Amino acid sequence: MNFRRGKEDKNNKIGFDPTPLVDMMFLLIIFVMLSATTMQYSTSIRVNLPKAASDRSVIKKNIIITINEKNIIYVDGKSTNRNNLYGSLKSIWNKNKDATVIIEADKRSTHGTVVFVMDQCRRAGFENFAISVVEE
């Protein structure tokens, strides 16, 4: 074996090859893009939404009211009883008059609770409503 140590060939220059670095960055970008597309908006309140085949509408400002299967009402994730619902909605409406109310009602919740929530929203001054569903 003929190992040469200490001698350097003037024609062989030591350099930096960026190809593996570019490959790794490309793979990281693909990983981030794929993981970002699989993330979904989820609330901490579990509801079983009904299904509907309809267009999605673009909503600029949202207030999310959730009604679970036990007819407990949540305004933006905070539990609210029927007596305090109007006051909560009125204070939100005073800050944001153009807001859209999105109602996420579990399909096992009662129709009367949904109507009550919509009525309180109307009384507080909200005019734009959307009912959240799962697409089929």
C-alpha positions as CSV (number, residue, x, y, z in Angstrom):
1,M,0.0,0.0,0.0
2,N,1.3,3.3,-1.0
3,F,-0.1,6.0,1.2
4,R,1.3,9.4,0.6
5,R,1.2,11.8,3.5
6,G,2.2,15.3,3.5
7,K,2.4,15.7,-0.2
8,E,-0.4,17.6,-1.9
9,D,-1.0,17.7,-5.6
10,K,-1.3,21.2,-6.8
11,N,-4.1,20.2,-9.2
12,N,-6.4,18.7,-6.5
13,K,-8.0,21.5,-4.6
14,I,-10.1,20.9,-1.5
15,G,-13.5,22.5,-1.9
16,F,-17.1,22.6,-0.6
17,D,-19.8,20.7,-2.4
18,P,-23.2,22.2,-1.6
19,T,-25.2,19.4,-3.4
20,P,-25.9,17.3,-0.2
21,L,-27.0,20.5,1.7
22,V,-29.4,21.5,-1.1
23,D,-30.8,18.0,-1.2
24,M,-31.5,18.1,2.6
25,M,-33.1,21.5,2.4
26,F,-35.3,20.3,-0.4
27,L,-36.4,17.3,1.7
28,L,-37.1,19.6,4.7
29,I,-39.2,21.9,2.5
30,I,-41.3,19.0,1.2
31,F,-41.7,17.7,4.8
32,V,-43.0,21.1,6.0
33,M,-45.3,21.5,3.1
34,L,-46.8,18.0,3.5
35,S,-47.2,18.4,7.3
36,A,-48.8,21.8,6.9
37,T,-51.4,20.6,4.4
38,T,-52.5,17.7,6.7
39,M,-53.1,20.0,9.7
40,Q,-56.7,20.9,10.4
41,Y,-58.3,23.5,12.5
42,S,-59.5,21.8,15.7
43,T,-61.2,23.1,18.7
44,S,-60.9,21.6,22.2
45,I,-64.6,21.0,22.3
46,R,-65.5,17.7,20.5
47,V,-68.7,18.0,18.4
48,N,-70.0,15.6,15.7
49,L,-70.9,18.0,12.9
50,P,-73.6,17.1,10.3
51,K,-72.6,16.7,6.7
52,A,-73.6,18.8,3.7
53,A,-72.5,19.2,0.1
54,S,-72.1,22.9,-0.5
55,D,-69.7,25.6,-1.4
56,R,-67.3,27.0,1.2
57,S,-67.7,30.7,1.8
58,V,-64.9,33.1,2.6
59,I,-65.3,34.6,6.1
60,K,-63.2,37.5,7.2
61,K,-64.1,37.8,10.9
62,N,-65.4,34.9,12.9
63,I,-67.1,34.3,16.3
64,I,-67.4,30.6,16.9
65,I,-70.3,29.4,19.0
66,T,-70.2,25.7,19.7
67,I,-73.1,23.6,21.0
68,N,-72.2,20.1,22.2
69,E,-74.5,17.1,22.4
70,K,-75.5,18.1,26.0
71,N,-76.6,21.5,24.7
72,I,-73.8,23.3,26.5
73,I,-73.0,26.6,24.7
74,Y,-69.4,27.8,24.2
75,V,-68.6,31.2,22.8
76,D,-65.1,31.2,21.3
77,G,-64.2,28.2,23.4
78,K,-65.5,29.6,26.7
79,S,-68.5,27.9,28.4
80,T,-71.5,30.3,28.7
81,N,-74.9,29.6,30.2
82,R,-78.2,30.8,28.6
83,N,-78.6,33.7,30.9
84,N,-75.1,35.2,30.1
85,L,-75.1,34.5,26.4
86,Y,-76.7,37.8,25.3
87,G,-74.3,39.9,27.4
88,S,-71.3,38.0,26.0
89,L,-72.5,38.4,22.4
90,K,-73.4,42.1,22.9
91,S,-69.9,42.9,24.3
92,I,-68.3,41.1,21.3
93,W,-70.6,42.9,18.9
94,N,-69.7,46.3,20.4
95,K,-66.0,45.5,19.5
96,N,-66.6,44.0,16.1
97,K,-69.8,44.9,14.4
98,D,-68.9,43.2,11.0
99,A,-68.3,39.8,12.6
100,T,-69.8,36.6,11.2
101,V,-71.2,34.1,13.7
102,I,-70.3,30.5,13.0
103,I,-72.5,28.0,14.8
104,E,-71.0,24.6,15.3
105,A,-73.9,22.5,16.7
106,D,-73.5,18.8,17.3
107,K,-76.1,16.9,15.3
108,R,-77.4,15.4,18.6
109,S,-78.0,18.9,20.1
110,T,-81.6,20.1,20.1
111,H,-83.0,22.4,17.5
112,G,-84.4,24.6,20.2
113,T,-80.9,25.4,21.5
114,V,-79.7,26.3,18.0
115,V,-82.7,28.6,17.5
116,F,-82.2,30.2,20.9
117,V,-78.5,30.9,20.1
118,M,-79.4,32.4,16.7
119,D,-82.1,34.5,18.4
120,Q,-79.6,35.8,21.0
121,C,-77.2,36.6,18.2
122,R,-79.8,38.6,16.3
123,R,-80.8,40.5,19.5
124,A,-77.1,41.4,20.1
125,G,-76.9,42.9,16.6
126,F,-75.2,40.2,14.5
127,E,-76.6,39.8,11.0
128,N,-74.2,37.3,9.4
129,F,-74.5,33.7,10.3
130,A,-72.9,30.4,9.1
131,I,-73.6,26.9,10.3
132,S,-70.6,24.7,10.3
133,V,-70.9,21.3,8.7
134,V,-68.6,18.5,7.5
135,E,-68.4,18.1,3.7
136,E,-69.5,14.8,2.2
